[in-house]
Amino acid sequence: MDNSEYILNEVNKGIKMGMDSISTISEKVQDSKFKEDLQFQYNKYNEILNKVNNKLSEYGKFPKELNPMQKTMGWISIEFGTLDDKSDSKISEMMLNGTNMGIIKGVKLLNNNPECDPDIRNILDEFVKFQENTVEQLKKYL
């Protein structure tokens, strides 16, 4: 197999980090519309994750789990990031930072793998476009 498995696992990792962050941070959000937007993002991540998992299963592979250290570092980052400031603006800023990292990773994968399977490219493109839309949505809460 070409880089298909690697690409799918990187998207899987980005999605799981996003979903974990949303799960952790949602309880700190005060604004009900912001909570709804985060729930929408979580559900969309899950939808893309299902596509990733289905494609991996075609290769006879299973999605990799997040490294426990990555999960812990994400949780610590959120807890310390909101220690002094639990405002929706601060939470939005933190979510924007993580989402931008996902966009950068996704665009690099797109640019560095022009010959990848069209189905995988579509999943990757959907992941990047969704995150770009998420950035615009999160800016409302800054």
C-alpha positions in Angstrom: 0.0 0.0 0.0 1.2 3.5 -0.7 0.7 6.2 2.0 -3.0 5.5 2.3 -2.8 3.8 5.7 -0.5 6.6 7.0 -2.9 9.3 5.7 -5.9 7.7 7.2 -4.2 7.2 10.5 -3.2 10.8 10.6 -6.7 12.0 9.9 -7.9 9.5 12.5 -5.5 11.0 15.1 -6.6 14.6 14.3 -10.2 13.7 14.5 -9.8 11.9 17.8 -7.8 14.8 19.3 -10.6 17.1 18.2 -13.3 15.0 19.7 -11.4 14.5 22.9 -10.9 18.3 23.2 -14.5 19.0 22.6 -15.5 16.4 25.2 -13.2 17.9 27.8 -13.9 21.6 27.0 -17.7 21.4 26.5 -18.4 21.3 30.2 -16.6 24.6 30.6 -18.6 26.5 28.0 -21.3 28.8 29.3 -23.1 29.9 26.1 -25.7 27.4 24.9 -25.2 28.3 21.2 -21.5 27.7 21.6 -22.3 24.3 23.2 -24.5 23.5 20.2 -21.8 24.4 17.8 -19.3 22.2 19.6 -21.8 19.3 19.6 -22.2 19.8 15.8 -18.4 19.8 15.4 -18.2 16.6 17.5 -20.9 14.9 15.4 -19.2 16.0 12.1 -15.8 14.7 13.3 -17.6 11.4 14.1 -19.1 11.2 10.6 -15.6 11.7 9.0 -14.1 9.2 11.5 -16.6 6.6 10.3 -15.4 7.1 6.7 -11.8 6.8 7.8 -12.6 3.6 9.7 -14.5 2.1 6.7 -11.6 2.9 4.4 -9.1 1.4 6.8 -11.2 -1.8 7.1 -11.0 -2.1 3.3 -7.2 -2.5 3.8 -7.8 -5.0 6.6 -6.5 -2.4 9.2 -7.9 -1.0 12.3 -7.7 2.7 13.4 -4.9 3.4 15.8 -5.8 4.8 19.2 -4.4 8.0 20.5 -1.2 7.6 22.5 -2.2 7.9 26.2 0.4 10.7 26.5 -1.2 12.7 23.7 -4.6 12.4 25.4 -3.1 13.4 28.8 -1.3 16.4 27.3 -4.4 17.5 25.6 -6.4 17.3 28.8 -3.6 19.1 30.8 -3.4 21.8 28.1 -7.2 22.5 28.4 -7.1 22.4 32.2 -4.2 24.8 32.5 -5.4 26.9 29.6 -8.6 27.6 31.4 -7.2 27.8 35.0 -7.3 31.7 35.1 -9.7 32.3 32.2 -12.8 30.1 31.6 -14.5 32.6 29.3 -16.0 31.4 26.0 -13.5 33.7 24.3 -10.5 31.8 25.8 -12.1 28.4 25.1 -12.7 29.5 21.5 -9.1 30.7 21.2 -7.8 27.3 22.4 -10.1 25.4 20.0 -9.0 27.6 17.2 -5.3 26.8 17.9 -6.0 23.1 17.8 -8.2 23.3 14.7 -5.5 25.3 12.9 -2.9 22.6 13.7 -5.3 20.1 12.1 -5.7 22.3 9.0 -1.9 22.6 8.7 -1.4 18.8 9.0 -4.3 18.1 6.6 -3.0 20.5 3.9 0.5 19.1 4.2 -0.9 15.6 3.7 -2.9 16.8 0.6 0.1 18.7 -0.8 2.6 15.8 -0.2 0.4 13.0 -1.5 -1.1 14.2 -4.8 -1.3 10.6 -6.2 -3.2 9.1 -3.2 -6.4 7.1 -3.7 -9.2 9.5 -4.7 -11.5 8.2 -1.9 -8.8 9.0 0.6 -8.1 12.4 -0.9 -11.9 13.1 -0.7 -11.9 12.2 3.0 -8.8 14.3 3.7 -10.3 17.2 1.7 -13.5 16.9 3.7 -11.5 16.9 6.9 -9.6 20.1 5.9 -12.7 22.0 4.6 -14.7 21.1 7.7 -11.9 22.4 9.9 -11.7 25.6 7.8 -15.4 26.1 8.3 -15.0 25.4 12.0 -12.4 28.2 12.3 -15.0 30.6 11.0 -17.6 29.3 13.4 -15.3 29.6 16.4 -14.3 33.2 15.6 -17.7 34.3 16.7 -16.9 33.4 20.3 -13.6 35.3 20.5 
